[in-house]
Amino acid sequence: MTGHLDGPAPLRIVVADDQASVREGLVVLLGTVPEIEVVASAANGEEAIRLVAEKSPDAILLDLHMPVLDGIEATRRLTERHPGVAVVVLTTYVDDSSVLAALQAGARSYLTKDADCADIVQALHGAATGLSVIDPAARAALLAAAASRPE
């Protein structure tokens, strides 16, 4: 099915977070958004990669710090194996090294868990169309790190 009579097909996403309450909360929250369809959820990076291969989503909402395979390595493998799937990082970490590592691994967007539903939906849609959304706190960390580097 390529689309509905009332508009484009919903954005198909996978949610990956090792904390069950966060993961389940995101699935429920995003399930209320008509233009989003959560096709699977994963508790670690390895499971996320397997589910992306199985479900062929448009995007994945991925935590950075997970067991078995962390979000940075999962992002690296996802962008290598499934370059059409947009990786949106959703994490509590805003230090410049986490942000840089995620972006260098291929994440298109970086949000903190302070983001509201509208921010997450906007980042997923943007990433799926090739745009990057960087949380203001993460952007500030990157700018501060860049400004403090010697020339």
Secondary structure as a PSIPRED ss2 file (coil, helix, strand):
# PSIPRED VFORMAT (PSIPRED V4.0)

   1 M C   1.000  0.000  0.000
   2 T C   1.000  0.000  0.000
   3 G E   0.000  0.000  1.000
   4 H E   0.000  0.000  1.000
   5 L C   1.000  0.000  0.000
   6 D C   1.000  0.000  0.000
   7 G E   0.000  0.000  1.000
   8 P E   0.000  0.000  1.000
   9 A C   1.000  0.000  0.000
  10 P C   1.000  0.000  0.000
  11 L E   0.000  0.000  1.000
  12 R E   0.000  0.000  1.000
  13 I E   0.000  0.000  1.000
  14 V E   0.000  0.000  1.000
  15 V E   0.000  0.000  1.000
  16 A E   0.000  0.000  1.000
  17 D C   1.000  0.000  0.000
  18 D C   1.000  0.000  0.000
  19 Q C   1.000  0.000  0.000
  20 A H   0.000  1.000  0.000
  21 S H   0.000  1.000  0.000
  22 V H   0.000  1.000  0.000
  23 R H   0.000  1.000  0.000
  24 E H   0.000  1.000  0.000
  25 G H   0.000  1.000  0.000
  26 L H   0.000  1.000  0.000
  27 V H   0.000  1.000  0.000
  28 V H   0.000  1.000  0.000
  29 L H   0.000  1.000  0.000
  30 L H   0.000  1.000  0.000
  31 G H   0.000  1.000  0.000
  32 T C   1.000  0.000  0.000
  33 V C   1.000  0.000  0.000
  34 P C   1.000  0.000  0.000
  35 E C   1.000  0.000  0.000
  36 I E   0.000  0.000  1.000
  37 E E   0.000  0.000  1.000
  38 V E   0.000  0.000  1.000
  39 V E   0.000  0.000  1.000
  40 A E   0.000  0.000  1.000
  41 S E   0.000  0.000  1.000
  42 A E   0.000  0.000  1.000
  43 A C   1.000  0.000  0.000
  44 N C   1.000  0.000  0.000
  45 G H   0.000  1.000  0.000
  46 E H   0.000  1.000  0.000
  47 E H   0.000  1.000  0.000
  48 A H   0.000  1.000  0.000
  49 I H   0.000  1.000  0.000
  50 R H   0.000  1.000  0.000
  51 L H   0.000  1.000  0.000
  52 V H   0.000  1.000  0.000
  53 A H   0.000  1.000  0.000
  54 E H   0.000  1.000  0.000
  55 K H   0.000  1.000  0.000
  56 S C   1.000  0.000  0.000
  57 P C   1.000  0.000  0.000
  58 D C   1.000  0.000  0.000
  59 A E   0.000  0.000  1.000
  60 I E   0.000  0.000  1.000
  61 L E   0.000  0.000  1.000
  62 L E   0.000  0.000  1.000
  63 D C   1.000  0.000  0.000
  64 L C   1.000  0.000  0.000
  65 H C   1.000  0.000  0.000
  66 M C   1.000  0.000  0.000
  67 P C   1.000  0.000  0.000
  68 V C   1.000  0.000  0.000
  69 L C   1.000  0.000  0.000
  70 D C   1.000  0.000  0.000
  71 G H   0.000  1.000  0.000
  72 I H   0.000  1.000  0.000
  73 E H   0.000  1.000  0.000
  74 A H   0.000  1.000  0.000
  75 T H   0.000  1.000  0.000
  76 R H   0.000  1.000  0.000
  77 R H   0.000  1.000  0.000
  78 L H   0.000  1.000  0.000
  79 T H   0.000  1.000  0.000
  80 E H   0.000  1.000  0.000
  81 R H   0.000  1.000  0.000
  82 H C   1.000  0.000  0.000
  83 P C   1.000  0.000  0.000
  84 G C   1.000  0.000  0.000
  85 V C   1.000  0.000  0.000
  86 A E   0.000  0.000  1.000
  87 V E   0.000  0.000  1.000
  88 V E   0.000  0.000  1.000
  89 V E   0.000  0.000  1.000
  90 L E   0.000  0.000  1.000
  91 T E   0.000  0.000  1.000
  92 T C   1.000  0.000  0.000
  93 Y C   1.000  0.000  0.000
  94 V C   1.000  0.000  0.000
  95 D C   1.000  0.000  0.000
  96 D H   0.000  1.000  0.000
  97 S H   0.000  1.000  0.000
  98 S H   0.000  1.000  0.000
  99 V H   0.000  1.000  0.000
 100 L H   0.000  1.000  0.000
 101 A H   0.000  1.000  0.000
 102 A H   0.000  1.000  0.000
 103 L H   0.000  1.000  0.000
 104 Q H   0.000  1.000  0.000
 105 A H   0.000  1.000  0.000
 106 G C   1.000  0.000  0.000
 107 A C   1.000  0.000  0.000
 108 R C   1.000  0.000  0.000
 109 S E   0.000  0.000  1.000
 110 Y E   0.000  0.000  1.000
 111 L E   0.000  0.000  1.000
 112 T E   0.000  0.000  1.000
 113 K C   1.000  0.000  0.000
 114 D C   1.000  0.000  0.000
 115 A C   1.000  0.000  0.000
 116 D C   1.000  0.000  0.000
 117 C H   0.000  1.000  0.000
 118 A H   0.000  1.000  0.000
 119 D H   0.000  1.000  0.000
 120 I H   0.000  1.000  0.000
 121 V H   0.000  1.000  0.000
 122 Q H   0.000  1.000  0.000
 123 A H   0.000  1.000  0.000
 124 L H   0.000  1.000  0.000
 125 H H   0.000  1.000  0.000
 126 G H   0.000  1.000  0.000
 127 A H   0.000  1.000  0.000
 128 A H   0.000  1.000  0.000
 129 T C   1.000  0.000  0.000
 130 G C   1.000  0.000  0.000
 131 L C   1.000  0.000  0.000
 132 S C   1.000  0.000  0.000
 133 V C   1.000  0.000  0.000
 134 I E   0.000  0.000  1.000
 135 D C   1.000  0.000  0.000
 136 P H   0.000  1.000  0.000
 137 A H   0.000  1.000  0.000
 138 A H   0.000  1.000  0.000
 139 R H   0.000  1.000  0.000
 140 A H   0.000  1.000  0.000
 141 A H   0.000  1.000  0.000
 142 L H   0.000  1.000  0.000
 143 L H   0.000  1.000  0.000
 144 A H   0.000  1.000  0.000
 145 A H   0.000  1.000  0.000
 146 A H   0.000  1.000  0.000
 147 A H   0.000  1.000  0.000
 148 S H   0.000  1.000  0.000
 149 R C   1.000  0.000  0.000
 150 P C   1.000  0.000  0.000
 151 E C   1.000  0.000  0.000
